[in-house]
Amino acid sequence: MAETKWEKNHPRRDQVNDRLERQNRRITQERKEGEITKQQAQALRKEDRQIRQEERDMAAQNHGHITRAEQRVLNQQENAVSKQIGK
């Protein structure tokens, strides 16, 4: 799959957002399979929305980019949500 110009110019943000998309698909799958309740899915999606908003806020402070340290913080937050999916 060809990278878009945005993906090339913002690789850290792209990685964070791609991971959020994959987690959302996992939440949907786990909900369909009955592994998590509707309320759990809503709570997990809320956490992911907060991470996405934090990513946008970080980027807004740095001309549309996030630093390596900021990416690490976001990934740690995503790790915490990921561990809750399908418990």
Biopython code that builds the backbone (N, CA, C, O; Angstrom):
import numpy as np
from Bio.PDB.StructureBuilder import StructureBuilder

atoms = [
    (1, "MET", "N", (0.840, -1.172, 0.000)),
    (1, "MET", "CA", (0.000, 0.000, 0.000)),
    (1, "MET", "C", (0.890, 1.241, 0.000)),
    (1, "MET", "O", (1.831, 1.337, 0.788)),
    (2, "ALA", "N", (0.591, 2.178, -0.877)),
    (2, "ALA", "CA", (1.397, 3.386, -1.001)),
    (2, "ALA", "C", (1.112, 4.338, 0.155)),
    (2, "ALA", "O", (-0.032, 4.515, 0.574)),
    (3, "GLU", "N", (2.175, 4.940, 0.653)),
    (3, "GLU", "CA", (2.034, 5.909, 1.715)),
    (3, "GLU", "C", (1.525, 7.226, 1.152)),
    (3, "GLU", "O", (1.906, 7.640, 0.057)),
    (4, "THR", "N", (0.668, 7.869, 1.912)),
    (4, "THR", "CA", (0.220, 9.197, 1.505)),
    (4, "THR", "C", (1.282, 10.214, 1.900)),
    (4, "THR", "O", (2.203, 9.907, 2.657)),
    (5, "LYS", "N", (1.143, 11.404, 1.387)),
    (5, "LYS", "CA", (2.082, 12.471, 1.727)),
    (5, "LYS", "C", (2.027, 12.748, 3.231)),
    (5, "LYS", "O", (3.061, 12.974, 3.860)),
    (6, "TRP", "N", (0.820, 12.731, 3.805)),
    (6, "TRP", "CA", (0.676, 12.970, 5.238)),
    (6, "TRP", "C", (1.412, 11.898, 6.031)),
    (6, "TRP", "O", (2.109, 12.210, 6.997)),
    (7, "GLU", "N", (1.264, 10.643, 5.632)),
    (7, "GLU", "CA", (1.928, 9.545, 6.336)),
    (7, "GLU", "C", (3.448, 9.688, 6.279)),
    (7, "GLU", "O", (4.141, 9.405, 7.257)),
    (8, "LYS", "N", (3.959, 10.125, 5.137)),
    (8, "LYS", "CA", (5.410, 10.319, 5.000)),
    (8, "LYS", "C", (5.903, 11.478, 5.854)),
    (8, "LYS", "O", (6.992, 11.418, 6.426)),
    (9, "ASN", "N", (5.091, 12.543, 5.939)),
    (9, "ASN", "CA", (5.493, 13.735, 6.673)),
    (9, "ASN", "C", (5.251, 13.638, 8.175)),
    (9, "ASN", "O", (5.830, 14.398, 8.952)),
    (10, "HIS", "N", (4.398, 12.704, 8.583)),
    (10, "HIS", "CA", (4.050, 12.579, 9.998)),
    (10, "HIS", "C", (4.088, 11.110, 10.432)),
    (10, "HIS", "O", (3.065, 10.572, 10.856)),
    (11, "PRO", "N", (5.241, 10.460, 10.336)),
    (11, "PRO", "CA", (5.291, 9.016, 10.622)),
    (11, "PRO", "C", (4.924, 8.655, 12.057)),
    (11, "PRO", "O", (4.315, 7.610, 12.286)),
    (12, "ARG", "N", (5.276, 9.486, 13.017)),
    (12, "ARG", "CA", (4.939, 9.170, 14.408)),
    (12, "ARG", "C", (3.438, 9.256, 14.639)),
    (12, "ARG", "O", (2.844, 8.385, 15.273)),
    (13, "ARG", "N", (2.834, 10.319, 14.117)),
    (13, "ARG", "CA", (1.380, 10.463, 14.256)),
    (13, "ARG", "C", (0.667, 9.346, 13.509)),
    (13, "ARG", "O", (-0.335, 8.819, 13.992)),
    (14, "ASP", "N", (1.168, 8.985, 12.350)),
    (14, "ASP", "CA", (0.568, 7.909, 11.564)),
    (14, "ASP", "C", (0.603, 6.595, 12.336)),
    (14, "ASP", "O", (-0.376, 5.850, 12.341)),
    (15, "GLN", "N", (1.723, 6.311, 12.984)),
    (15, "GLN", "CA", (1.843, 5.067, 13.755)),
    (15, "GLN", "C", (0.838, 5.047, 14.896)),
    (15, "GLN", "O", (0.173, 4.036, 15.122)),
    (16, "VAL", "N", (0.725, 6.155, 15.615)),
    (16, "VAL", "CA", (-0.209, 6.242, 16.741)),
    (16, "VAL", "C", (-1.643, 6.055, 16.242)),
    (16, "VAL", "O", (-2.411, 5.285, 16.819)),
    (17, "ASN", "N", (-1.998, 6.760, 15.170)),
    (17, "ASN", "CA", (-3.361, 6.686, 14.657)),
    (17, "ASN", "C", (-3.678, 5.318, 14.057)),
    (17, "ASN", "O", (-4.797, 4.826, 14.206)),
    (18, "ASP", "N", (-2.717, 4.701, 13.386)),
    (18, "ASP", "CA", (-2.932, 3.345, 12.856)),
    (18, "ASP", "C", (-3.195, 2.371, 13.995)),
    (18, "ASP", "O", (-4.056, 1.497, 13.892)),
    (19, "ARG", "N", (-2.458, 2.527, 15.062)),
    (19, "ARG", "CA", (-2.643, 1.637, 16.206)),
    (19, "ARG", "C", (-4.013, 1.845, 16.842)),
    (19, "ARG", "O", (-4.662, 0.879, 17.243)),
    (20, "LEU", "N", (-4.455, 3.095, 16.936)),
    (20, "LEU", "CA", (-5.787, 3.371, 17.468)),
    (20, "LEU", "C", (-6.865, 2.728, 16.589)),
    (20, "LEU", "O", (-7.852, 2.197, 17.098)),
    (21, "GLU", "N", (-6.671, 2.779, 15.282)),
    (21, "GLU", "CA", (-7.625, 2.148, 14.360)),
    (21, "GLU", "C", (-7.669, 0.634, 14.566)),
    (21, "GLU", "O", (-8.745, 0.036, 14.587)),
    (22, "ARG", "N", (-6.500, 0.023, 14.715)),
    (22, "ARG", "CA", (-6.460, -1.433, 14.952)),
    (22, "ARG", "C", (-7.139, -1.795, 16.271)),
    (22, "ARG", "O", (-7.856, -2.793, 16.354)),
    (23, "GLN", "N", (-6.911, -0.989, 17.291)),
    (23, "GLN", "CA", (-7.558, -1.252, 18.579)),
    (23, "GLN", "C", (-9.066, -1.129, 18.460)),
    (23, "GLN", "O", (-9.802, -1.912, 19.061)),
    (24, "ASN", "N", (-9.534, -0.157, 17.692)),
    (24, "ASN", "CA", (-10.971, 0.003, 17.504)),
    (24, "ASN", "C", (-11.568, -1.228, 16.827)),
    (24, "ASN", "O", (-12.654, -1.679, 17.191)),
    (25, "ARG", "N", (-10.855, -1.766, 15.842)),
    (25, "ARG", "CA", (-11.328, -2.997, 15.186)),
    (25, "ARG", "C", (-11.349, -4.161, 16.167)),
    (25, "ARG", "O", (-12.270, -4.978, 16.138)),
    (26, "ARG", "N", (-10.352, -4.245, 17.029)),
    (26, "ARG", "CA", (-10.319, -5.310, 18.041)),
    (26, "ARG", "C", (-11.492, -5.174, 19.009)),
    (26, "ARG", "O", (-12.113, -6.170, 19.382)),
    (27, "ILE", "N", (-11.792, -3.941, 19.414)),
    (27, "ILE", "CA", (-12.921, -3.705, 20.312)),
    (27, "ILE", "C", (-14.209, -4.167, 19.639)),
    (27, "ILE", "O", (-15.027, -4.847, 20.258)),
    (28, "THR", "N", (-14.388, -3.797, 18.374)),
    (28, "THR", "CA", (-15.578, -4.201, 17.626)),
    (28, "THR", "C", (-15.670, -5.718, 17.548)),
    (28, "THR", "O", (-16.741, -6.288, 17.755)),
    (29, "GLN", "N", (-14.562, -6.368, 17.252)),
    (29, "GLN", "CA", (-14.548, -7.831, 17.140)),
    (29, "GLN", "C", (-14.872, -8.496, 18.472)),
    (29, "GLN", "O", (-15.674, -9.428, 18.527)),
    (30, "GLU", "N", (-14.255, -8.021, 19.530)),
    (30, "GLU", "CA", (-14.506, -8.593, 20.850)),
    (30, "GLU", "C", (-15.965, -8.376, 21.268)),
    (30, "GLU", "O", (-16.561, -9.238, 21.914)),
    (31, "ARG", "N", (-16.533, -7.234, 20.903)),
    (31, "ARG", "CA", (-17.943, -6.955, 21.213)),
    (31, "ARG", "C", (-18.837, -7.931, 20.459)),
    (31, "ARG", "O", (-19.776, -8.483, 21.033)),
    (32, "LYS", "N", (-18.551, -8.150, 19.172)),
    (32, "LYS", "CA", (-19.339, -9.076, 18.360)),
    (32, "LYS", "C", (-19.265, -10.495, 18.908)),
    (32, "LYS", "O", (-20.252, -11.230, 18.881)),
    (33, "GLU", "N", (-18.101, -10.875, 19.399)),
    (33, "GLU", "CA", (-17.903, -12.224, 19.918)),
    (33, "GLU", "C", (-18.423, -12.376, 21.344)),
    (33, "GLU", "O", (-18.421, -13.479, 21.891)),
    (34, "GLY", "N", (-18.867, -11.279, 21.945)),
    (34, "GLY", "CA", (-19.395, -11.344, 23.299)),
    (34, "GLY", "C", (-18.333, -11.381, 24.375)),
    (34, "GLY", "O", (-18.632, -11.672, 25.533)),
    (35, "GLU", "N", (-17.093, -11.088, 24.008)),
    (35, "GLU", "CA", (-15.999, -11.104, 24.982)),
    (35, "GLU", "C", (-16.049, -9.895, 25.919)),
    (35, "GLU", "O", (-15.594, -9.958, 27.061)),
    (36, "ILE", "N", (-16.612, -8.794, 25.413)),
    (36, "ILE", "CA", (-16.773, -7.595, 26.235)),
    (36, "ILE", "C", (-18.202, -7.094, 26.081)),
    (36, "ILE", "O", (-18.858, -7.351, 25.072)),
    (37, "THR", "N", (-18.671, -6.379, 27.090)),
    (37, "THR", "CA", (-20.025, -5.838, 27.063)),
    (37, "THR", "C", (-20.056, -4.533, 26.269)),
    (37, "THR", "O", (-19.018, -3.960, 25.937)),
    (38, "LYS", "N", (-21.265, -4.087, 25.977)),
    (38, "LYS", "CA", (-21.439, -2.816, 25.277)),
    (38, "LYS", "C", (-20.817, -1.675, 26.090)),
    (38, "LYS", "O", (-20.175, -0.779, 25.542)),
    (39, "GLN", "N", (-21.023, -1.731, 27.399)),
    (39, "GLN", "CA", (-20.486, -0.679, 28.267)),
    (39, "GLN", "C", (-18.951, -0.698, 28.286)),
    (39, "GLN", "O", (-18.311, 0.353, 28.286)),
    (40, "GLN", "N", (-18.375, -1.898, 28.300)),
    (40, "GLN", "CA", (-16.913, -1.995, 28.254)),
    (40, "GLN", "C", (-16.388, -1.439, 26.927)),
    (40, "GLN", "O", (-15.391, -0.718, 26.907)),
    (41, "ALA", "N", (-17.048, -1.767, 25.837)),
    (41, "ALA", "CA", (-16.636, -1.267, 24.521)),
    (41, "ALA", "C", (-16.708, 0.255, 24.484)),
    (41, "ALA", "O", (-15.809, 0.913, 23.960)),
    (42, "GLN", "N", (-17.782, 0.812, 25.043)),
    (42, "GLN", "CA", (-17.924, 2.269, 25.063)),
    (42, "GLN", "C", (-16.812, 2.913, 25.887)),
    (42, "GLN", "O", (-16.258, 3.942, 25.499)),
    (43, "ALA", "N", (-16.493, 2.305, 27.017)),
    (43, "ALA", "CA", (-15.438, 2.853, 27.875)),
    (43, "ALA", "C", (-14.076, 2.794, 27.183)),
    (43, "ALA", "O", (-13.295, 3.743, 27.263)),
    (44, "LEU", "N", (-13.794, 1.683, 26.505)),
    (44, "LEU", "CA", (-12.523, 1.541, 25.794)),
    (44, "LEU", "C", (-12.427, 2.551, 24.654)),
    (44, "LEU", "O", (-11.375, 3.152, 24.436)),
    (45, "ARG", "N", (-13.524, 2.732, 23.933)),
    (45, "ARG", "CA", (-13.515, 3.710, 22.836)),
    (45, "ARG", "C", (-13.340, 5.129, 23.365)),
    (45, "ARG", "O", (-12.690, 5.959, 22.728)),
    (46, "LYS", "N", (-13.913, 5.403, 24.519)),
    (46, "LYS", "CA", (-13.741, 6.724, 25.134)),
    (46, "LYS", "C", (-12.271, 6.959, 25.457)),
    (46, "LYS", "O", (-11.743, 8.042, 25.203)),
    (47, "GLU", "N", (-11.607, 5.945, 26.017)),
    (47, "GLU", "CA", (-10.175, 6.073, 26.320)),
    (47, "GLU", "C", (-9.380, 6.314, 25.045)),
    (47, "GLU", "O", (-8.471, 7.144, 25.030)),
    (48, "ASP", "N", (-9.716, 5.590, 23.966)),
    (48, "ASP", "CA", (-9.015, 5.782, 22.690)),
    (48, "ASP", "C", (-9.258, 7.187, 22.125)),
    (48, "ASP", "O", (-8.344, 7.796, 21.569)),
    (49, "ARG", "N", (-10.481, 7.699, 22.263)),
    (49, "ARG", "CA", (-10.763, 9.060, 21.789)),
    (49, "ARG", "C", (-9.927, 10.075, 22.559)),
    (49, "ARG", "O", (-9.447, 11.055, 21.988)),
    (50, "GLN", "N", (-9.754, 9.836, 23.857)),
    (50, "GLN", "CA", (-8.942, 10.748, 24.668)),
    (50, "GLN", "C", (-7.478, 10.704, 24.228)),
    (50, "GLN", "O", (-6.807, 11.736, 24.198)),
    (51, "ILE", "N", (-6.988, 9.526, 23.891)),
    (51, "ILE", "CA", (-5.612, 9.395, 23.399)),
    (51, "ILE", "C", (-5.469, 10.126, 22.071)),
    (51, "ILE", "O", (-4.494, 10.847, 21.858)),
    (52, "ARG", "N", (-6.439, 9.943, 21.176)),
    (52, "ARG", "CA", (-6.389, 10.617, 19.873)),
    (52, "ARG", "C", (-6.409, 12.132, 20.062)),
    (52, "ARG", "O", (-5.680, 12.847, 19.374)),
    (53, "GLN", "N", (-7.235, 12.630, 20.986)),
    (53, "GLN", "CA", (-7.286, 14.070, 21.229)),
    (53, "GLN", "C", (-5.964, 14.572, 21.800)),
    (53, "GLN", "O", (-5.495, 15.653, 21.442)),
    (54, "GLU", "N", (-5.373, 13.788, 22.681)),
    (54, "GLU", "CA", (-4.077, 14.170, 23.236)),
    (54, "GLU", "C", (-3.020, 14.230, 22.130)),
    (54, "GLU", "O", (-2.179, 15.129, 22.118)),
    (55, "GLU", "N", (-3.067, 13.269, 21.204)),
    (55, "GLU", "CA", (-2.132, 13.266, 20.062)),
    (55, "GLU", "C", (-2.309, 14.537, 19.242)),
    (55, "GLU", "O", (-1.326, 15.150, 18.827)),
    (56, "ARG", "N", (-3.545, 14.932, 19.007)),
    (56, "ARG", "CA", (-3.808, 16.158, 18.239)),
    (56, "ARG", "C", (-3.321, 17.396, 18.989)),
    (56, "ARG", "O", (-2.741, 18.306, 18.398)),
    (57, "ASP", "N", (-3.564, 17.413, 20.295)),
    (57, "ASP", "CA", (-3.114, 18.557, 21.098)),
    (57, "ASP", "C", (-1.589, 18.675, 21.089)),
    (57, "ASP", "O", (-1.043, 19.773, 20.976)),
    (58, "MET", "N", (-0.909, 17.534, 21.208)),
    (58, "MET", "CA", (0.557, 17.541, 21.162)),
    (58, "MET", "C", (1.042, 18.061, 19.817)),
    (58, "MET", "O", (1.964, 18.874, 19.755)),
    (59, "ALA", "N", (0.422, 17.594, 18.748)),
    (59, "ALA", "CA", (0.831, 18.010, 17.404)),
    (59, "ALA", "C", (0.588, 19.506, 17.186)),
    (59, "ALA", "O", (1.371, 20.177, 16.514)),
    (60, "ALA", "N", (-0.481, 20.011, 17.748)),
    (60, "ALA", "CA", (-0.798, 21.427, 17.588)),
    (60, "ALA", "C", (0.267, 22.323, 18.208)),
    (60, "ALA", "O", (0.440, 23.468, 17.791)),
    (61, "GLN", "N", (0.969, 21.811, 19.188)),
    (61, "GLN", "CA", (2.015, 22.594, 19.850)),
    (61, "GLN", "C", (3.355, 22.528, 19.129)),
    (61, "GLN", "O", (4.289, 23.244, 19.488)),
    (62, "ASN", "N", (3.455, 21.666, 18.104)),
    (62, "ASN", "CA", (4.746, 21.455, 17.446)),
    (62, "ASN", "C", (4.588, 21.419, 15.921)),
    (62, "ASN", "O", (5.130, 20.535, 15.258)),
    (63, "HIS", "N", (3.861, 22.361, 15.384)),
    (63, "HIS", "CA", (3.717, 22.503, 13.933)),
    (63, "HIS", "C", (3.225, 21.227, 13.253)),
    (63, "HIS", "O", (3.664, 20.896, 12.151)),
    (64, "GLY", "N", (2.316, 20.516, 13.911)),
    (64, "GLY", "CA", (1.721, 19.325, 13.305)),
    (64, "GLY", "C", (2.460, 18.025, 13.553)),
    (64, "GLY", "O", (2.054, 16.979, 13.048)),
    (65, "HIS", "N", (3.530, 18.073, 14.315)),
    (65, "HIS", "CA", (4.329, 16.873, 14.584)),
    (65, "HIS", "C", (4.287, 16.523, 16.067)),
    (65, "HIS", "O", (3.973, 17.364, 16.909)),
    (66, "ILE", "N", (4.610, 15.256, 16.374)),
    (66, "ILE", "CA", (4.812, 14.861, 17.766)),
    (66, "ILE", "C", (6.247, 14.371, 17.903)),
    (66, "ILE", "O", (6.841, 13.854, 16.957)),
    (67, "THR", "N", (6.779, 14.544, 19.085)),
    (67, "THR", "CA", (8.158, 14.124, 19.338)),
    (67, "THR", "C", (8.198, 12.625, 19.627)),
    (67, "THR", "O", (7.165, 11.988, 19.836)),
    (68, "ARG", "N", (9.386, 12.091, 19.634)),
    (68, "ARG", "CA", (9.570, 10.675, 19.971)),
    (68, "ARG", "C", (9.086, 10.396, 21.398)),
    (68, "ARG", "O", (8.459, 9.368, 21.655)),
    (69, "ALA", "N", (9.377, 11.310, 22.317)),
    (69, "ALA", "CA", (8.941, 11.143, 23.708)),
    (69, "ALA", "C", (7.419, 11.175, 23.804)),
    (69, "ALA", "O", (6.828, 10.397, 24.553)),
    (70, "GLU", "N", (6.790, 12.063, 23.058)),
    (70, "GLU", "CA", (5.326, 12.131, 23.059)),
    (70, "GLU", "C", (4.728, 10.854, 22.472)),
    (70, "GLU", "O", (3.726, 10.346, 22.975)),
    (71, "GLN", "N", (5.335, 10.344, 21.421)),
    (71, "GLN", "CA", (4.874, 9.093, 20.827)),
    (71, "GLN", "C", (4.976, 7.960, 21.848)),
    (71, "GLN", "O", (4.080, 7.122, 21.943)),
    (72, "ARG", "N", (6.049, 7.938, 22.595)),
    (72, "ARG", "CA", (6.246, 6.901, 23.621)),
    (72, "ARG", "C", (5.136, 6.975, 24.674)),
    (72, "ARG", "O", (4.597, 5.947, 25.083)),
    (73, "VAL", "N", (4.799, 8.185, 25.108)),
    (73, "VAL", "CA", (3.732, 8.377, 26.104)),
    (73, "VAL", "C", (2.403, 7.865, 25.544)),
    (73, "VAL", "O", (1.668, 7.152, 26.227)),
    (74, "LEU", "N", (2.103, 8.231, 24.307)),
    (74, "LEU", "CA", (0.851, 7.793, 23.684)),
    (74, "LEU", "C", (0.820, 6.271, 23.533)),
    (74, "LEU", "O", (-0.217, 5.647, 23.758)),
    (75, "ASN", "N", (1.945, 5.676, 23.156)),
    (75, "ASN", "CA", (2.007, 4.223, 23.022)),
    (75, "ASN", "C", (1.800, 3.532, 24.366)),
    (75, "ASN", "O", (1.166, 2.478, 24.428)),
    (76, "GLN", "N", (2.320, 4.107, 25.426)),
    (76, "GLN", "CA", (2.112, 3.527, 26.757)),
    (76, "GLN", "C", (0.628, 3.565, 27.130)),
    (76, "GLN", "O", (0.103, 2.622, 27.722)),
    (77, "GLN", "N", (-0.031, 4.652, 26.783)),
    (77, "GLN", "CA", (-1.466, 4.760, 27.045)),
    (77, "GLN", "C", (-2.237, 3.733, 26.206)),
    (77, "GLN", "O", (-3.178, 3.103, 26.688)),
    (78, "GLU", "N", (-1.827, 3.579, 24.957)),
    (78, "GLU", "CA", (-2.466, 2.586, 24.088)),
    (78, "GLU", "C", (-2.229, 1.173, 24.624)),
    (78, "GLU", "O", (-3.116, 0.324, 24.535)),
    (79, "ASN", "N", (-1.057, 0.914, 25.174)),
    (79, "ASN", "CA", (-0.770, -0.394, 25.770)),
    (79, "ASN", "C", (-1.756, -0.699, 26.891)),
    (79, "ASN", "O", (-2.248, -1.822, 27.006)),
    (80, "ALA", "N", (-2.041, 0.303, 27.713)),
    (80, "ALA", "CA", (-2.964, 0.101, 28.832)),
    (80, "ALA", "C", (-4.363, -0.247, 28.323)),
    (80, "ALA", "O", (-5.027, -1.120, 28.881)),
    (81, "VAL", "N", (-4.808, 0.426, 27.274)),
    (81, "VAL", "CA", (-6.127, 0.132, 26.699)),
    (81, "VAL", "C", (-6.099, -1.246, 26.057)),
    (81, "VAL", "O", (-7.041, -2.021, 26.218)),
    (82, "SER", "N", (-5.049, -1.554, 25.346)),
    (82, "SER", "CA", (-4.943, -2.839, 24.652)),
    (82, "SER", "C", (-5.074, -4.011, 25.618)),
    (82, "SER", "O", (-5.696, -5.025, 25.300)),
    (83, "LYS", "N", (-4.484, -3.864, 26.796)),
    (83, "LYS", "CA", (-4.537, -4.942, 27.797)),
    (83, "LYS", "C", (-5.953, -5.172, 28.307)),
    (83, "LYS", "O", (-6.264, -6.257, 28.800)),
    (84, "GLN", "N", (-6.817, -4.159, 28.193)),
    (84, "GLN", "CA", (-8.189, -4.274, 28.675)),
    (84, "GLN", "C", (-9.108, -4.930, 27.640)),
    (84, "GLN", "O", (-10.186, -5.411, 27.987)),
    (85, "ILE", "N", (-8.692, -4.951, 26.389)),
    (85, "ILE", "CA", (-9.537, -5.495, 25.322)),
    (85, "ILE", "C", (-9.535, -7.013, 25.421)),
    (85, "ILE", "O", (-8.478, -7.644, 25.407)),
    (86, "GLY", "N", (-10.722, -7.593, 25.520)),
    (86, "GLY", "CA", (-10.852, -9.038, 25.515)),
    (86, "GLY", "C", (-10.444, -9.708, 26.804)),
    (86, "GLY", "O", (-10.115, -10.894, 26.805)),
    (87, "LYS", "N", (-10.456, -8.984, 27.889)),
    (87, "LYS", "CA", (-10.099, -9.585, 29.189)),
    (87, "LYS", "C", (-11.189, -10.497, 29.653)),
    (87, "LYS", "O", (-11.080, -11.097, 30.722)),
]
sb = StructureBuilder()
sb.init_structure("model")
sb.init_model(0)
sb.init_chain("A")
sb.init_seg("    ")
for serial, (resi, resn, name, xyz) in enumerate(atoms, 1):
    if name == "N":
        sb.init_residue(resn, " ", resi, " ")
    sb.init_atom(name, np.array(xyz, "f"), 0.0, 1.0, " ", f" {name:<3s}", serial, name[0])
structure = sb.get_structure()
